[in-house]
Amino acid sequence: MRDIKESDWKVFKRLRALALERFCERILGEIACISSDGAKSKHDRYVAIYRLVRERDKEIDPIFDHLRRSTAVRQVCAFRSHGLLTEEELRLFSPELVGTVEQILDIYRQYEDQMAAQLPKLFGRLPKAKLIVVPSGAKLPKVWIRSGLSVSARHAAPGPASV
């Protein structure tokens, strides 16, 4: 993807820090909720927090990795799709960048809707976990690479992607 303008880069750096704070605040809220659950043993709460942090670590890397102009558009899209950037904050960027981000997110939503409609046909019974679409250039956890799962979906069957 192309580099962004200097004016957008300045806005991006400021909003990236804000988005990271929001992401961390969300995680800390989840941890507090788990930690205060007196119905579970301390060990169960510890294990739940440990698993949550490991899961969120997998999410944070592709959203916030590498502070570069060449990845800024992808990151702004990720901020919006994860609810870390408001519509008003998005409008602080140039109209060209806003248009690009909105176009990418529209295509992504259309793809997600089309894929969601096909999943029951392809896999029958679906897992309860939400489908996660991974960018083709994303670093995948070693478990995914070793298992031979399709890089396009977490719950895809082994072998080439069919959707």
C-alpha positions as CSV (number, residue, x, y, z in Angstrom):
1,M,0.0,0.0,0.0
2,R,1.2,3.5,-0.7
3,D,2.6,5.9,1.9
4,I,0.2,8.5,3.3
5,K,0.7,12.3,3.2
6,E,2.7,14.1,6.0
7,S,-0.5,15.8,7.4
8,D,-2.2,12.4,7.6
9,W,0.9,10.8,9.2
10,K,0.8,13.4,12.0
11,V,-2.9,12.7,12.7
12,F,-2.2,9.0,12.4
13,K,0.5,9.0,15.1
14,R,-1.7,10.8,17.5
15,L,-4.8,8.6,16.9
16,R,-2.7,5.4,16.9
17,A,-1.7,6.2,20.5
18,L,-5.3,6.9,21.4
19,A,-6.5,3.6,19.7
20,L,-3.8,1.7,21.6
21,E,-5.0,3.2,24.9
22,R,-8.6,2.2,24.1
23,F,-7.5,-1.3,23.2
24,C,-5.6,-1.7,26.5
25,E,-8.5,-0.1,28.5
26,R,-10.8,-2.7,26.9
27,I,-8.5,-5.6,27.9
28,L,-8.0,-4.3,31.4
29,G,-11.8,-4.0,31.8
30,E,-12.1,-7.7,30.8
31,I,-9.4,-8.6,33.2
32,A,-11.1,-6.7,36.0
33,C,-14.4,-8.5,35.3
34,I,-12.7,-11.9,35.4
35,S,-10.7,-11.0,38.5
36,S,-13.8,-9.9,40.4
37,D,-15.8,-13.0,39.7
38,G,-16.1,-14.5,43.2
39,A,-18.0,-17.5,41.8
40,K,-14.7,-18.9,40.4
41,S,-11.7,-20.1,42.3
42,K,-8.6,-17.9,42.2
43,H,-6.9,-20.5,40.0
44,D,-9.8,-20.5,37.5
45,R,-9.6,-16.7,37.4
46,Y,-5.9,-16.8,36.9
47,V,-6.2,-19.3,34.0
48,A,-9.0,-17.2,32.4
49,I,-6.9,-14.1,32.6
50,Y,-3.9,-15.9,31.3
51,R,-5.9,-17.2,28.3
52,L,-7.5,-13.8,27.7
53,V,-4.1,-12.0,27.6
54,R,-2.7,-14.6,25.2
55,E,-5.7,-14.2,22.9
56,R,-5.5,-10.4,23.0
57,D,-1.7,-10.6,22.3
58,K,-2.6,-12.3,19.0
59,E,-5.0,-9.5,18.2
60,I,-2.8,-6.5,19.1
61,D,0.1,-7.4,16.9
62,P,-1.7,-7.1,13.5
63,I,-3.6,-4.0,14.6
64,F,-0.6,-2.0,15.9
65,D,2.5,-3.6,14.5
66,H,5.1,-1.5,12.8
67,L,4.7,2.2,12.9
68,R,5.3,2.9,9.2
69,R,3.6,5.1,6.6
70,S,3.3,2.1,4.4
71,T,1.1,0.3,6.9
72,A,-0.9,3.3,8.2
73,V,-3.9,2.8,5.9
74,R,-4.3,-0.9,6.9
75,Q,-3.9,0.1,10.6
76,V,-6.6,2.9,10.3
77,C,-8.9,0.3,8.8
78,A,-8.2,-2.1,11.7
79,F,-8.8,0.7,14.2
80,R,-12.2,1.4,12.7
81,S,-13.2,-2.3,12.4
82,H,-12.3,-2.9,16.0
83,G,-14.2,0.1,17.3
84,L,-11.0,1.9,18.4
85,L,-11.5,5.0,16.2
86,T,-14.7,7.1,16.0
87,E,-16.3,8.5,12.9
88,E,-15.3,12.0,14.0
89,E,-11.7,11.0,14.5
90,L,-11.6,9.3,11.1
91,R,-12.7,12.6,9.6
92,L,-9.5,14.3,10.9
93,F,-7.7,12.6,8.0
94,S,-7.7,14.0,4.5
95,P,-10.8,13.3,2.4
96,E,-8.7,11.0,0.2
97,L,-7.6,8.8,3.1
98,V,-11.1,8.7,4.6
99,G,-12.5,7.6,1.2
100,T,-9.8,4.9,0.9
101,V,-10.5,3.6,4.4
102,E,-14.3,3.6,3.9
103,Q,-13.9,1.8,0.5
104,I,-11.7,-0.9,2.0
105,L,-14.0,-1.4,5.0
106,D,-17.1,-1.7,2.7
107,I,-15.3,-4.3,0.6
108,Y,-14.3,-6.2,3.7
109,R,-17.9,-6.1,5.1
110,Q,-19.3,-7.4,1.8
111,Y,-16.7,-10.2,1.7
112,E,-17.5,-11.1,5.3
113,D,-21.2,-11.2,4.6
114,Q,-20.7,-13.4,1.5
115,M,-18.4,-15.7,3.4
116,A,-20.8,-15.9,6.4
117,A,-23.6,-17.0,4.2
118,Q,-21.4,-19.8,2.7
119,L,-20.0,-21.2,6.0
120,P,-22.9,-23.4,7.0
121,K,-22.9,-25.0,3.6
122,L,-19.1,-25.6,3.8
123,F,-18.8,-26.7,7.4
124,G,-22.2,-27.7,8.6
125,R,-22.2,-27.0,12.3
126,L,-20.3,-23.8,13.1
127,P,-18.3,-23.0,16.2
128,K,-19.6,-20.4,18.7
129,A,-16.5,-18.2,18.2
130,K,-16.7,-15.3,15.8
131,L,-15.1,-15.8,12.4
132,I,-11.9,-13.9,12.1
133,V,-10.5,-12.9,8.7
134,V,-6.8,-12.6,8.7
135,P,-4.9,-10.4,6.2
136,S,-2.9,-12.5,3.7
137,G,0.4,-10.9,4.9
138,A,-0.3,-11.4,8.6
139,K,2.0,-13.3,10.9
140,L,0.1,-16.3,12.0
141,P,0.6,-18.1,15.3
142,K,2.8,-21.2,14.9
143,V,-0.2,-23.5,15.8
144,W,-2.0,-22.3,12.6
145,I,1.0,-22.7,10.4
146,R,1.7,-26.2,11.7
147,S,-1.9,-27.4,11.5
148,G,-2.2,-26.4,7.8
149,L,-5.3,-24.4,8.3
150,S,-6.3,-21.9,5.6
151,V,-4.9,-18.4,6.3
152,S,-8.2,-16.8,5.4
153,A,-10.3,-18.0,8.4
154,R,-9.6,-19.3,11.8
155,H,-12.2,-22.2,11.5
156,A,-11.4,-23.2,8.0
157,A,-10.9,-26.9,7.1
158,P,-7.3,-28.2,6.5
159,G,-6.3,-27.7,2.9
160,P,-6.7,-24.8,0.4
161,A,-9.2,-22.1,1.1
162,S,-12.6,-22.9,-0.5
163,V,-14.3,-19.5,0.0
